[in-house]
Amino acid sequence: MYSIPWLESIPPLWLHIIIVALGLGAIVLAAEMLHRRTTTSSELARKVVHIGTGNVILVAWWLQLPAWVGISASIIASAIALLSYYFPLLPGINSVGRKSLGTFFYAVSIGVLIAWFWPLQQFHHAAIGILVMTWGDGLAGLIGQQFGQHPYHLWGMKKSWEGSVTMALTSYAVSSLILLYTQGNIWQTWLVPVAIALVATGLEAFSKLGIDNLTVPLTSAALSFYLTQLLSLSN
């Protein structure tokens, strides 16, 4: 089989980092192209990045990337997100002056969860926290905008029951699948996600200024971690 000498000379860790970085770059580039070259709304472009980048937690778990890699990436992403709030760095993702720091909080939550659960070797709780936000909030926003026929208002924010139901169902599905993979088909696998789904949906509905991008991942991961331990001890 033909080999590439310069590629083989790269240490495996740095090769993994490069692959992940290229993947993230491709997602951001695709979102910017959607925003600039088509009539696609900036909100859809943000959801592309929101859903696409969140799944990197699974790649980090699979490759067993060290915690410092995820934390460093989180710091860099947080800085870029904060700067883009004031300067037109990535207008398709975070418009200047937009009344939300969601992208910033999202990047921070990834770093916090990696710093929390990677040293404990409890990677799946971090994955639950991020993916509940990634898929739950991401799909809730898209479904709510496209099919939200039953709106309600909280704290001056317009939500829809279609979006909230999507958030709850997706959060339950994501949590159940990860717990089924890590702890098997036991009763805790199906009960813990109920609490995660209900609390995550409530936090997403009541949050302002994008703070749900921080509260949903951290709370979902914490519920997964502590409830799993508590219910296991009760056996």
Backbone torsions as a table, in degrees:
resi	resn	phi	psi	omega
1	MET	NA	137.0	-178.7
2	TYR	-69.4	134.3	-179.8
3	SER	-115.3	157.0	177.7
4	ILE	-111.3	103.5	-173.6
5	PRO	-53.7	-47.5	-176.1
6	TRP	-66.0	-30.5	179.1
7	LEU	-72.4	-38.7	179.6
8	GLU	-68.9	-20.0	-179.2
9	SER	-79.2	-13.2	-179.8
10	ILE	-79.9	128.3	177.3
11	PRO	-57.1	143.7	-177.2
12	PRO	-52.2	-41.3	-179.3
13	LEU	-59.4	-47.6	-177.7
14	TRP	-70.8	-29.8	175.6
15	LEU	-65.5	-41.3	177.1
16	HIS	-63.4	-42.5	180.0
17	ILE	-62.4	-42.9	179.8
18	ILE	-62.8	-43.4	-179.7
19	ILE	-61.9	-45.7	179.3
20	VAL	-63.2	-43.1	-179.4
21	ALA	-63.2	-41.0	178.1
22	LEU	-65.3	-39.1	178.0
23	GLY	-63.4	-44.0	178.4
24	LEU	-65.0	-40.8	178.2
25	GLY	-61.8	-38.7	179.6
26	ALA	-65.7	-37.7	179.2
27	ILE	-66.2	-46.0	179.8
28	VAL	-63.9	-42.0	178.9
29	LEU	-62.8	-42.0	179.1
30	ALA	-62.3	-40.9	179.5
31	ALA	-65.3	-41.4	178.9
32	GLU	-65.1	-38.2	178.4
33	MET	-66.6	-38.8	176.3
34	LEU	-60.2	-42.0	-176.9
35	HIS	-69.9	-39.2	-172.2
36	ARG	-90.8	-30.2	-171.7
37	ARG	-107.2	-4.9	178.8
38	THR	-130.8	-178.2	177.7
39	THR	-89.0	9.9	-179.4
40	THR	-60.9	136.5	180.0
41	SER	-69.8	154.8	178.4
42	SER	-64.7	-27.3	178.5
43	GLU	-64.3	-41.0	177.7
44	LEU	-66.1	-39.3	177.7
45	ALA	-61.6	-40.3	178.1
46	ARG	-64.8	-37.7	179.8
47	LYS	-68.2	-33.4	175.9
48	VAL	-59.5	-46.0	178.6
49	VAL	-69.1	-41.9	-178.7
50	HIS	-56.7	-49.9	-177.8
51	ILE	-76.2	-42.1	-176.8
52	GLY	-64.9	-46.7	-175.9
53	THR	-74.1	-29.9	-179.1
54	GLY	-61.3	-31.7	-178.5
55	ASN	-70.3	-6.5	177.2
56	VAL	-63.8	-22.7	178.4
57	ILE	-63.3	-32.8	176.9
58	LEU	-69.5	-38.1	178.0
59	VAL	-66.1	-43.4	179.0
60	ALA	-62.3	-38.6	177.5
61	TRP	-66.7	-46.5	-178.6
62	TRP	-63.1	-43.9	-178.7
63	LEU	-82.5	-6.8	-177.7
64	GLN	55.4	45.4	177.5
65	LEU	-63.9	141.0	179.0
66	PRO	-63.9	156.2	-175.8
67	ALA	-59.5	-35.5	-175.5
68	TRP	-63.5	-28.0	179.0
69	VAL	-66.8	-49.7	-179.9
70	GLY	-65.2	-40.3	-179.5
71	ILE	-66.5	-42.4	178.5
72	SER	-62.8	-43.9	178.5
73	ALA	-62.3	-37.8	179.2
74	SER	-64.6	-42.3	179.7
75	ILE	-63.6	-44.5	-180.0
76	ILE	-64.3	-45.9	-179.6
77	ALA	-64.1	-38.3	178.4
78	SER	-63.2	-42.6	179.6
79	ALA	-64.2	-43.4	178.8
80	ILE	-63.8	-42.7	-179.4
81	ALA	-63.6	-40.6	-179.7
82	LEU	-68.4	-41.0	178.5
83	LEU	-66.2	-37.6	-178.2
84	SER	-70.6	-13.1	174.6
85	TYR	-70.8	-27.0	-177.9
86	TYR	-109.3	-24.4	-177.8
87	PHE	-126.7	149.1	-176.6
88	PRO	-77.4	62.3	-179.8
89	LEU	-76.6	-50.9	-179.3
90	LEU	-133.9	75.6	-174.6
91	PRO	-61.3	-27.1	179.6
92	GLY	-72.6	-18.7	-176.7
93	ILE	-104.2	-41.1	-175.2
94	ASN	-144.5	94.1	-176.7
95	SER	-65.0	144.1	178.9
96	VAL	-61.1	130.6	178.2
97	GLY	79.3	1.6	179.7
98	ARG	-62.0	134.3	-173.8
99	LYS	-80.9	55.0	178.0
100	SER	-159.6	135.6	174.1
101	LEU	-108.3	29.1	-175.7
102	GLY	-57.5	-43.3	-179.2
103	THR	-63.2	-40.6	177.6
104	PHE	-62.6	-49.7	-179.5
105	PHE	-62.6	-35.2	179.6
106	TYR	-62.1	-46.4	179.0
107	ALA	-65.4	-39.9	178.9
108	VAL	-62.9	-42.9	-177.1
109	SER	-61.7	-36.9	178.3
110	ILE	-62.8	-45.2	179.1
111	GLY	-63.8	-42.2	-179.6
112	VAL	-63.7	-44.2	-178.0
113	LEU	-68.3	-37.1	176.4
114	ILE	-66.3	-43.2	178.6
115	ALA	-63.0	-30.9	-178.5
116	TRP	-79.5	-51.0	-168.0
117	PHE	-98.5	-22.1	179.1
118	TRP	-62.5	-46.8	178.5
119	PRO	-62.3	-26.2	179.6
120	LEU	-83.9	-5.0	-175.2
121	GLN	59.7	31.0	179.1
122	GLN	-112.5	57.3	-172.2
123	PHE	-59.4	-33.5	-173.0
124	HIS	-67.1	-27.4	177.4
125	HIS	-69.4	-38.7	175.0
126	ALA	-63.5	-40.9	179.5
127	ALA	-63.3	-40.5	178.3
128	ILE	-61.8	-46.7	-179.2
129	GLY	-58.2	-47.0	-177.7
130	ILE	-72.1	-43.3	-174.6
131	LEU	-73.7	-27.0	172.5
132	VAL	-61.1	-41.9	178.0
133	MET	-73.1	-43.7	-177.1
134	THR	-57.5	-57.1	-175.3
135	TRP	-88.5	-40.5	-178.9
136	GLY	-63.2	-58.1	-179.2
137	ASP	-68.1	-38.2	-178.8
138	GLY	-61.5	-49.2	-179.9
139	LEU	-72.2	-34.1	178.5
140	ALA	-60.8	-42.1	179.2
141	GLY	-64.5	-43.8	-179.2
142	LEU	-67.8	-45.9	179.8
143	ILE	-65.4	-41.9	-179.5
144	GLY	-62.0	-40.3	-179.9
145	GLN	-71.1	-38.3	-174.8
146	GLN	-85.5	-35.7	-171.6
147	PHE	-127.4	9.0	-177.9
148	GLY	-72.4	94.8	-178.9
149	GLN	-100.8	-5.1	-178.3
150	HIS	-128.3	80.7	-175.9
151	PRO	-78.5	158.2	169.6
152	TYR	-145.5	162.0	-175.2
153	HIS	-122.4	135.7	175.6
154	LEU	-136.8	124.8	177.8
155	TRP	53.6	36.3	179.1
156	GLY	79.3	5.6	179.3
157	MET	-104.4	139.0	178.3
158	LYS	-92.5	122.3	176.4
159	LYS	-121.5	174.5	175.3
160	SER	-134.9	149.7	177.7
161	TRP	-66.1	-31.7	177.1
162	GLU	-62.0	-43.6	179.6
163	GLY	-67.0	-42.1	-179.0
164	SER	-66.9	-39.8	177.2
165	VAL	-64.2	-40.2	177.3
166	THR	-61.4	-42.4	178.2
167	MET	-59.3	-47.0	-177.9
168	ALA	-64.9	-47.4	-177.7
169	LEU	-65.9	-41.6	-179.6
170	THR	-67.6	-41.8	178.6
171	SER	-60.6	-42.0	178.8
172	TYR	-64.8	-44.0	-178.3
173	ALA	-63.3	-46.1	-179.2
174	VAL	-61.8	-48.6	-178.5
175	SER	-63.3	-42.7	-179.1
176	SER	-63.1	-43.4	-178.3
177	LEU	-64.0	-42.7	-178.9
178	ILE	-68.9	-43.0	178.9
179	LEU	-68.5	-34.5	176.0
180	LEU	-62.3	-39.5	179.7
181	TYR	-68.8	-38.6	-172.5
182	THR	-91.8	-32.0	-176.6
183	GLN	-123.3	-1.2	174.3
184	GLY	87.5	-177.9	-175.6
185	ASN	-86.4	75.4	176.2
186	ILE	-117.7	166.7	-172.8
187	TRP	-64.3	-31.4	178.3
188	GLN	-62.3	-30.5	-179.5
189	THR	-59.6	-32.4	-176.0
190	TRP	-99.0	-19.6	-178.7
191	LEU	-87.3	-45.9	-178.5
192	VAL	-55.6	-43.1	179.4
193	PRO	-61.0	-23.7	176.9
194	VAL	-62.2	-48.1	178.6
195	ALA	-63.1	-42.5	179.8
196	ILE	-61.0	-46.0	-177.4
197	ALA	-63.5	-44.6	-178.1
198	LEU	-66.1	-46.1	-178.4
199	VAL	-68.4	-43.3	-179.9
200	ALA	-61.6	-41.1	179.4
201	THR	-64.9	-40.7	177.4
202	GLY	-64.4	-43.4	179.4
203	LEU	-65.1	-39.3	178.9
204	GLU	-65.8	-35.8	-178.1
205	ALA	-73.8	-35.5	-173.6
206	PHE	-93.9	-8.3	-173.0
207	SER	-81.0	147.3	177.0
208	LYS	-120.6	159.0	174.4
209	LEU	58.5	23.5	177.8
210	GLY	78.4	11.5	-178.0
211	ILE	-66.4	-18.7	177.6
212	ASP	-63.1	-22.0	176.2
213	ASN	-68.1	-13.0	174.9
214	LEU	-106.0	-46.5	-175.2
215	THR	-69.7	-38.5	-178.6
216	VAL	-65.8	-50.9	179.7
217	PRO	-62.6	-45.0	-177.2
218	LEU	-66.4	-43.2	-179.2
219	THR	-69.6	-40.4	179.2
220	SER	-62.4	-43.8	178.9
221	ALA	-65.9	-41.7	180.0
222	ALA	-64.3	-43.6	176.9
223	LEU	-60.8	-44.5	179.2
224	SER	-59.4	-45.3	-177.0
225	PHE	-67.3	-54.3	-173.3
226	TYR	-74.9	-39.3	178.9
227	LEU	-67.4	-38.3	177.5
228	THR	-61.4	-43.4	178.0
229	GLN	-65.9	-44.8	-177.5
230	LEU	-63.2	-45.8	-178.0
231	LEU	-71.3	-30.2	176.8
232	SER	-68.5	-37.3	179.8
233	LEU	-70.9	-24.0	-177.9
234	SER	-77.1	-10.4	-178.7
235	ASN	-72.1	NA	NA
